Amino acid sequence: MLYDSPAAGAAMDPGDYCDLMIRLFNKASRIEREPVDTGDGILLYTSEVHLIDIAGRFPDEGLSACAGRLGITKGAVSQSLKKLEEKGYVERINSGKDNRAARIRLTETGVRVFAWHRAYHAVVSEKIGREISGLSKKDRETIRKVFRRMEDIFDDCPAIRNRITREMFRQQ
């Protein structure tokens, strides 16, 4: 079923939706894993570019807030931050004696990558916007609700995995 598409007008079963999502996630994952050269010959991973983007859009926020916006741990932010500092894209700014209140400042090169990323997303967002704008207001709101519910489902996945594993091992 993974590569089959339903006939026009035919209802998809939940497995078909999962197959479609898996395909989309795999494509997105492939994009996320592939490092990119933004023009200076240095390869940056998408996670690094996204941290530069967050630092550029929210310069007054600390590392914890950046982690929350990215949906990753503060430790993951710290690891990416260290790599970006070594590459010359960012500087860590500590607020007084409290290292937990550290913020990220973009260097001149970081500002250029930030602009590159905003330009890239402008093109991709415009393409998505064109597709969605052709939908009715009701359909657009339905998509928004589905995405939010999907996020809740994904938040529950670790607990579901653990529960299924416990249940299956009890049966053996």
N, C-alpha and C positions, 0 to 999 in steps of 0.2 A: 503493500500500500504506500510505501514511502514516496515513490515518485509518480503515483497515479493521481490524477485529478478527477473529481467527480464530474459526472455529466452536468451540463448546464441546467441549473434549477434543482438538481438533486441535493438532498440534505446530506451533510457530512456527519459521520458519527464521531464521537469524542476522540477515537483513535486517529481519525483523519486529521483533526485539529492538532493533536499532539505531534503527528508526523510532520505537518506543515511547520509547527513551531520549532521542532528539532532541526529541520532543514534551515530555517531562518537563523536559529541560534548558532548552528555550525558555520554558516556563512559569516555571521557577525564575529564569531570567535576567530575565524581565519583572518579577518581584517584586523582584529585586536592583537593577534599574535605576530603579525608581520610588521617589523620595524620600518620606519619611514625616514627618509632624508628630506628635511624641510628646506634644503637649499644650501647647507653649509658643509655637507659631506659627513656629518655625524648622524648615525642611526639612533633614532629615538623610538622607544616602544610606546604604544598607544597609552598605556597607563601613565607614562611620563608626560606625554603631551596633555593628557587630561588633567594632571596635577598642575601643569603650567597654566592651563585654561582656568582652573578654579582659582589659582593664585592671582591671575590677571583680573578675573571678574570680581573676586572678593578679597581684596588686598588687606583688609583689616581683620580677617578671621584667622583664628589659630588653627593648629594642626588637627585638633579634634573636630572642629567644624568642617574642615576640608575633608577629613575622613568620612564624616557623616554625609556630606554632599555627594561623595563618590561611592558611598555604600561599601567602603572597605575599612579595615582596622587602622588605628593610629600607627601601629607598627609598620603596616604596609606603606603608609604615607611616609614615615621616617626613612624606610629603605629607598623608596623612589627619590625622596628629597636628597639623600646622601649622593645618589648617582647623578642627579641633576646638578648638585653643587660641584661635583668633580668635573662634569662636562661644561660648567660655566654658564648654566642657564638661570640659576636661582641663587639667592643668598638666604640663609636663615637669620632672622632677626629675633633676638631674645628680648622679652620685655622685663627688664630688671633682673632680679635673681631667680625668677620663676621660669625655668626652661619649658615648663608645660604650656606656657603662654606664648611660645614661639610662633612667629608668623613667617610667611614666605614672601620675599621680595624678588621680582623678576629682574635679571640683569638686562642690558641692552639686547643681547642675543635672545634672552627669554621673551622679551617684548616682541621681537620679530617672530618667534615661533608662535606666540599667542595670537598675533595678527594672522599668521598663516592658518592656524587652526580655526579661527573665527571665519576666515574666507572659505575654507573647506566646508565647514558646517553650514555656512550661508547657502552654498550651492546644493548640498544634500537636503537641507531643510526646505529649500525652495521646491525641490522635486517632490518631497513628501507633501508639502503644503499644497502643491498643485493637484496631487492625487486626492487629498482629503477635501479640498475646497469644492470638488465636484460632487461631494456627498451632501445629503440633506443635513440640516442642523441636528435633527434627531439621530441620524446615523453617526455623525461626528461625536455626539454626546455618548452614544452607545459604545463607540470605540474607546473613548476615554474611560468609561466605567469598566469595560472589559480589561483594559490595561491595568487599571488600579486593582481590580480583583485578581488578576494574574500575579501582580506583585505580592499580594497577600498569600496567594497559593505558594509562590516561590519561597516566601519567608517561612512557610510551614514545612517545606520539603525536608530539611534536616531532621525534624522531629518525626515526620512520617517514615523516613528511611530507617531511623532507629527503631521505631515501633515495629515495622515490618520485619526487620532483622531479628528483633527479640522474639516476635511471634513465630517466625519460621524456625528458629533454633530451638524453641520450646517443643515444637512438633516432632523433632527428630529424636 
